[in-house]
Each structure stands twice: as C-alpha cells, then as structure tokens.
Amino acid sequence: MNMELQKPKHLISLASSAVLVSIDTSVWSATKQDRGISNEVSDAKKAVRNAGKYTKHLLADHPKHKAIVNYRQSIYNWTKRRTYRWNDANDLLPSIDVPRFKQEFGEHKAKFDSLVEEFLNSYSSIVSDMAFSAGDMFNRSDYPSVDELRFKFGVQLYVSEVPMNDFRCGIANDIADDLYETYTRQAENIVSHVVMEQKTRFIDVMQSISHCCGVDEVGVDDNTGETKTRKRKIYDTTIQKALEMCETFKGFNLNADPELEEARALLEKALSDVSASDIRESDAVRSSVKEDVDNILSKFSSFQCV
C-alpha cells in the first residue's frame, strides 16, 4: 500500500520565511611543520623521532597577519548573532533580514579585503625581518609568493533555499510512519530552537535597555546627606538592536507565538520616536522607557523562563 508523506507545516513556514546562509572565510595559517627541528628536539630529549612535532610560526604572530585572523573571528561572531543554527554547515536567516545581512556582509568583506591588502603590501618586508628574527629556523621556501598568498585569503557568502522536498514513497505504512515521525520531530526541534533563541535574545536586549536606563549610586552628599547617583551610559547600538529585532520578529514568528508578538509590539511602541540621545538628554524619557521595558519583562513571567 502506498502512502504519501506530508511535509510538516513548520518546515513549509521555514522554507517560505527564511534562507540558509554560510560564510567561508579563508586565512593563511602562516605555520609550517619542520621535521628537521622535530627530530633535533626528539634526539635532544632522547625520545623516538615520532614522539613530537615542531610547528614553526612563520610570521611570529605579526600584527598585520594577526589582525586578519582576529577579523575572521569577528565575522564568525557577527554571523552567529544575525542567524539561527540550522546545521554544522549552514545557518538560518529570516528572509526579512536578508537585505540588511547582505549589506553588513559587504561591509565586513570590504574590511577583510582591506586588512589582507595591507598585509600583502608589507609581506616582503615582514619576510625579510623574519630572516633575522627566526635565526636558523628561517627557510625562504616556507614562504609563498604574494601572488600565491592572494588565493589563500578570501571571504564568500553562500545563500540557498531551505529544503522543501516533496517526500513521496511507495513503501509500507509502518516505514512511512517512522520516516514521517522522524521528519516531523526534526522540523519541530529546529523551530523550537529558533523560537527559544529569539526569546532569549529579546530578553537580553530588554534587560540591557532597562539596566542602561538606571543609575548607579556613587556616594552620599556630605552637605545634604542625600545619595548621589550617576546615570548609566545608553548606546545607540543597543536601541538600534532592539528596533531591528522588533522589525525582524514582526515578520518572522515561526509558530505565531502570542507572547513573543505581544512583547514585540509593546517594545516597538515603547521605543517609537525615541533615540538613544533622547534617553541620554531627558530624565523623563529615560524614566518612561525604563518603566515600559520593566513592565514588559515583569508581565511575561513565562516568557522570561525560556
């Protein structure tokens, strides 16, 4: 008896409201294993020659190369902040965020390419310096040419659709049922993880706003005996991040979670026509925003226990 496997609704929702992205960032490691030195160390320690390996750091952590390595990590961290986990190779990006993601990727790529060019322009002199500082470990053949190095650096963005296969199998009912249950469970787990991550990020940004709108006690006035306070710093990026989340979650609420939508709508209202500079300059605005955000956090007790 044939049986048609129906696609879970959540997967259809994912396929229509998100895409998969991956970013491939390549960086020359600037390392080289040296068998000769490894053997020398092993011999000196009276060990068999396969007991250890010596890896040379060809540039000795030169700042210009290290800046590229560090920026690769920055790109990775940015990607994880902007997306949700899908699998080891890809991340889930809401379709509504695609334009902003591509724009920010372009900015990161330009910065990465600039760091690479700065490094390549100094590469010859860096290698010359290493000829002196690396001593007997220096071997000119360990160092690729500038043209070869260009192909060892790069950052590429890959975008693909969320798989939406129409599973039709002429198989026995028990096998089809098992496949359907597994398929559904995987889709449900992905959706649950995304929604949990949305709520966690939303809570974090609201707690950050609430904290920044508060004050710190800095002492007691000797004359009046009153407690002296200092307003905490509020950053443009914090408010912008909250507004971006409101925009994203308005069009990307996979299971139509009512608490997430209500909290989103309330925060959007609380921050409408309000900027970080307004909060910094006006105690009334600061107090109003803090009160609104605290009310949202206190109202949704189950929402906070994600």
Beta strands, then each sheet from edge to edge (+ up, - down):
strand 1: 3-4
strand 2: 18-26
strand 3: 31-33
strand 4: 55-57
strand 5: 84-85
strand 6: 91-94
strand 7: 154-161
strand 8: 168-169
strand 9: 215-220
strand 10: 227-231
sheet 1: 1+ 8-
sheet 2: 5+ 6- 2+ 7-
sheet 3: 3+ 4-
sheet 4: 9+ 10-
end
